[in-house]
């Protein structure tokens, strides 16, 4: 599926704080922990627990969130389909980064081993 400019705009304007509770619910419902979710987010973005909570409190958009992130050098190893989009074919960097995060959360919820999720 090809993402539209409207899709890219929606991702950029969406607040991280509006999506974060869904990540928490998804992983906890599948028996994973909040600490594991934060480990995955920190691996991808470089944000520690304190900084992550600040960004949530600030209600920053995904655009602001990823502008401040230092993406892990192995993030490009995240491949596959998430939400109907093949990650490696997404040409807008911000949308691709948001889908990286979605994919990691999905892998965590599906019970994948942390070593594999973190692309070590």
C-alpha positions as CSV (number, residue, x, y, z in Angstrom):
1,X,0.0,0.0,0.0
2,X,1.3,3.5,-0.9
3,X,1.0,6.2,1.8
4,X,-0.6,9.4,0.7
5,X,0.6,13.0,1.6
6,X,-2.5,13.2,3.9
7,X,-1.3,10.0,5.7
8,X,2.2,11.5,6.2
9,X,0.7,14.7,7.6
10,X,-1.5,12.9,10.0
11,X,1.5,10.9,11.4
12,X,3.5,14.2,11.8
13,X,0.7,15.9,13.6
14,X,-0.3,13.0,15.9
15,X,0.8,13.4,19.5
16,X,3.1,10.7,20.9
17,X,1.1,11.0,24.2
18,X,-2.1,10.0,22.4
19,X,-0.5,6.8,21.1
20,X,1.6,5.8,24.1
21,X,-1.3,4.5,26.2
22,X,-2.2,2.2,23.3
23,X,1.4,0.8,23.2
24,X,1.2,0.2,27.0
25,X,-2.2,-1.6,26.7
26,X,-1.0,-3.7,23.8
27,X,2.1,-5.0,25.4
28,X,0.7,-5.5,28.9
29,X,-2.3,-7.3,27.5
30,X,0.1,-9.8,26.0
31,X,2.1,-10.3,29.2
32,X,5.0,-8.0,28.5
33,X,6.1,-5.2,30.9
34,X,6.2,-1.4,30.9
35,X,10.0,-1.7,31.5
36,X,10.3,-3.8,28.3
37,X,8.3,-1.2,26.3
38,X,10.5,1.5,27.6
39,X,13.6,-0.5,26.8
40,X,12.4,-0.8,23.2
41,X,11.6,2.9,22.9
42,X,15.0,3.8,24.4
43,X,16.8,1.5,22.0
44,X,15.1,3.1,19.0
45,X,15.1,6.8,20.1
46,X,17.8,7.2,22.8
47,X,15.2,8.6,25.2
48,X,15.6,7.5,28.8
49,X,12.6,7.1,31.2
50,X,12.8,10.7,32.4
51,X,13.0,12.2,28.9
52,X,10.2,10.0,27.7
53,X,7.9,11.2,30.5
54,X,8.8,14.8,29.7
55,X,7.9,14.3,26.0
56,X,4.6,12.7,27.0
57,X,3.8,15.6,29.4
58,X,4.6,18.1,26.7
59,X,2.2,16.4,24.3
60,X,4.7,16.6,21.5
61,X,3.8,15.5,18.0
62,X,5.6,12.6,16.3
63,X,7.4,15.2,14.2
64,X,8.8,16.8,17.4
65,X,9.4,13.5,19.1
66,X,11.5,12.1,16.2
67,X,13.2,15.4,15.6
68,X,14.6,15.1,19.1
69,X,15.4,11.4,18.9
70,X,18.8,9.9,18.1
71,X,17.8,6.8,16.1
72,X,19.7,3.7,16.7
73,X,22.1,2.9,13.8
74,X,20.5,-0.5,13.4
75,X,17.0,0.9,13.0
76,X,17.2,0.4,9.3
77,X,17.3,-3.4,10.0
78,X,13.6,-3.1,11.0
79,X,11.7,-4.5,8.1
80,X,8.3,-6.0,7.3
81,X,4.7,-4.9,7.1
82,X,3.0,-2.9,9.8
83,X,-0.5,-1.3,9.4
84,X,-0.5,-2.4,5.8
85,X,2.7,-0.6,4.8
86,X,6.0,-2.3,4.0
87,X,8.4,-0.3,6.2
88,X,11.4,-0.4,3.8
89,X,9.3,1.1,1.0
90,X,8.1,4.1,3.0
91,X,9.8,7.1,1.4
92,X,9.0,9.8,4.0
93,X,11.5,9.5,6.9
94,X,9.2,10.6,9.7
95,X,6.5,8.1,8.7
96,X,9.1,5.3,8.4
97,X,10.4,6.2,11.9
98,X,6.9,6.1,13.4
99,X,6.4,2.7,11.7
100,X,9.7,1.5,13.1
101,X,8.3,2.2,16.6
102,X,5.0,0.5,15.7
103,X,6.8,-2.6,14.4
104,X,9.0,-2.9,17.6
105,X,5.9,-2.6,19.8
106,X,4.1,-5.2,17.7
107,X,7.1,-7.6,18.0
108,X,7.2,-7.1,21.8
109,X,3.5,-7.8,22.1
110,X,3.8,-10.9,20.0
111,X,6.4,-12.4,22.4
112,X,9.5,-12.0,20.2
113,X,12.8,-12.3,22.2
114,X,14.2,-8.9,23.3
115,X,17.6,-9.7,21.6
116,X,15.8,-10.1,18.2
117,X,13.6,-7.0,18.7
118,X,16.7,-4.9,19.5
119,X,18.5,-6.2,16.4
120,X,21.7,-7.1,18.2
